[in-house]
Amino acid sequence: MPAGSSPKRERQYEHIKDSAEKRGASAGRAKEIAARTVNKERARSGEARQASRTSTQDRKSASQRGGERSHRGPVSPTRDQLYEEARKRNIHGRSSMNKQQLAEALGH
């Protein structure tokens, strides 16, 4: 934590770091996640000397967002999942279809 940070931010940093470690993040990664989150919160509340535009203009706080940007977008179903759905719907010729053809036959 930066020198002169408030006790609240110290507690927040420790809480986030401990939570990340419990989820399986390495100690270094947990520290990085905690520092970035706390720094963004400090910038949003005006406690930091400098703040990036995304820190101050983002509609959600880092804690509300919960890592949305770090995840990939919606993942499409696998070929096997599409095949199973086609089997349940009794679509003929499904065994010779590739993923794209299965998706089209199912209307995805």
C-alpha positions in Angstrom: 0.0 0.0 0.0 1.2 3.6 -0.7 2.5 5.5 2.2 -0.2 7.5 4.0 -3.0 5.2 3.0 -6.0 5.0 5.4 -6.6 2.2 7.8 -9.8 1.4 5.8 -7.8 0.9 2.6 -5.3 -1.3 4.5 -8.1 -3.5 5.7 -9.6 -3.6 2.2 -6.3 -4.6 0.7 -5.8 -7.4 3.2 -9.3 -8.7 2.7 -9.0 -8.7 -1.1 -5.6 -10.4 -0.9 -6.8 -13.1 1.5 -9.9 -13.7 -0.7 -7.8 -14.1 -3.8 -5.5 -16.5 -2.1 -8.4 -18.6 -0.9 -9.6 -18.8 -4.5 -6.3 -20.3 -5.5 -4.3 -17.3 -6.7 -0.6 -17.2 -6.0 0.6 -14.8 -3.3 2.1 -12.4 -5.9 -1.1 -12.5 -8.0 -3.2 -12.0 -4.9 -1.2 -8.9 -4.0 -1.5 -7.5 -7.5 -5.3 -8.0 -7.6 -5.6 -6.3 -4.2 -3.4 -3.4 -5.0 -5.1 -2.7 -8.3 -8.6 -2.9 -6.8 -7.7 -0.6 -3.8 -5.9 1.8 -6.1 -8.9 2.1 -8.3 -11.2 2.7 -5.3 -8.8 5.4 -4.0 -8.9 7.1 -7.4 -12.7 7.0 -7.6 -13.0 8.5 -4.1 -10.4 11.2 -4.8 -7.8 9.9 -2.4 -5.1 9.4 -5.1 -3.0 12.2 -6.6 -3.5 10.8 -10.2 -6.3 8.8 -11.6 -6.9 7.2 -15.0 -10.0 8.1 -17.0 -11.3 4.6 -16.7 -10.9 4.7 -12.9 -12.9 7.8 -12.4 -15.5 7.5 -15.2 -16.4 3.8 -15.0 -20.0 3.3 -13.9 -19.2 0.4 -11.7 -16.7 0.2 -8.9 -14.1 -2.6 -9.1 -15.8 -4.5 -6.4 -19.2 -4.3 -8.1 -17.7 -5.3 -11.4 -16.1 -8.4 -9.9 -13.6 -9.0 -12.7 -16.0 -8.7 -15.6 -13.3 -7.4 -17.9 -10.9 -10.2 -17.0 -13.2 -12.9 -18.4 -13.9 -13.8 -21.9 -17.3 -13.1 -23.3 -20.0 -15.7 -23.6 -18.5 -19.0 -24.7 -20.3 -20.9 -27.4 -21.4 -24.5 -26.7 -19.0 -27.3 -27.8 -19.7 -29.6 -30.7 -20.5 -32.4 -28.2 -23.1 -30.2 -26.5 -24.7 -29.2 -29.8 -24.7 -32.9 -30.8 -26.5 -33.9 -27.6 -29.1 -31.2 -28.2 -29.5 -32.3 -31.8 -29.9 -35.9 -30.6 -32.6 -34.9 -28.1 -34.5 -33.0 -30.9 -34.0 -36.0 -33.2 -32.3 -34.1 -36.0 -31.3 -36.5 -38.8 -27.8 -36.5 -40.2 -26.3 -35.1 -37.0 -23.5 -37.6 -36.8 -21.9 -36.3 -40.0 -22.4 -32.6 -39.1 -19.6 -30.3 -37.9 -20.1 -27.7 -35.1 -21.3 -24.9 -37.4 -23.7 -27.2 -39.2 -25.1 -28.4 -35.9 -25.5 -24.9 -34.7 -27.4 -23.9 -37.9 -29.6 -27.0 -37.7 -30.5 -26.1 -34.1 -31.1 -22.4 -34.9 -28.2 -21.1 -32.8 
